[in-house]
Amino acid sequence: MAVLAVLAGVLIFLAVEGGPAVFYKQGALPAHATSFWQLAGPLAFGSLWVAVIALAFAAPPAIGVALAATVYAPNQRFGRLLAAVLDLLAAVPSVVFGLWGLMILAPLMGPVDAWLGRYLPWLPFFAGPPSPTGRTVLTAGLVVAVMILPIMAAMCRETFALTPTTLMEAGLALGATRWEMVRWAVLPGARSGMVAGAMLGFGRALGETMAVAMVLSPTPFLVSVNVISSDNPATIAAFIASTFPESRGKQVGALIGLGLVLFGVSLLISVIGRRIGRKAVPA
């Protein structure tokens, strides 16, 4: 009840302080927007796009690491070390990931972006022109993927550990390889847990602020799936963080309204994730 009360309080605050921003016009909105939805629409797209890229990069290694720690090497030093490293990775502050992405990963991604723009320009994701600095949506997605990897791997690890040992041993005794045993005995029963881990990671990626704000070089009001260009869509959280110190009066209310939009998107994603997770439970 206390958790629900706090959640309701946050929602009421966002609705009261940010709700009137829906009717604001140019002059009361940051970034010289002419209407609230002209500002919120591209930012919501940017948040979802960065989160989708991060989820695409983080999901396969999260499942692989969880399988390695629980099925392939559960009692070996490698498996225990892998689980411990992931748990420690979750404790690293987001600003540290942002510095790593800005100073280390972005320069390394510059040649990668150039290669993608040279050989795969027929794909809309790599249409270019490539950014020479590497501060692109692709780099931001990779940084956020590293950040959400621990929570996704931990959820998958706990779910895989619930698979009955007798079921796995029966599969091996019948002549199945370890991968066949994983595919037939472990993964079907863990679908709901994997979906839950993906949704948790997706929600974390939606609200990530400092790392994205430090890595991404955004362009206001841009909606584009190009992930290697210098012109990048901004995210709601990063836009609020970068704009709030200079905002005054109604502009603060507009930023709170953007927070309400992000809250609604995150809530919608959680509901969809729960429904998918229930359908993923095998009969």
Helices and strands as residue ranges (DSSP letters): H 2-18, G 19-23, G 30-32, H 36-67, I 68-72, H 77-89, H 94-100, I 101-105, H 106-119, G 124-126, H 137-161, H 165-173, H 178-181, I 182-186, G 188-190, H 191-207, H 210-215, H 236-243, G 244-246, H 250-280
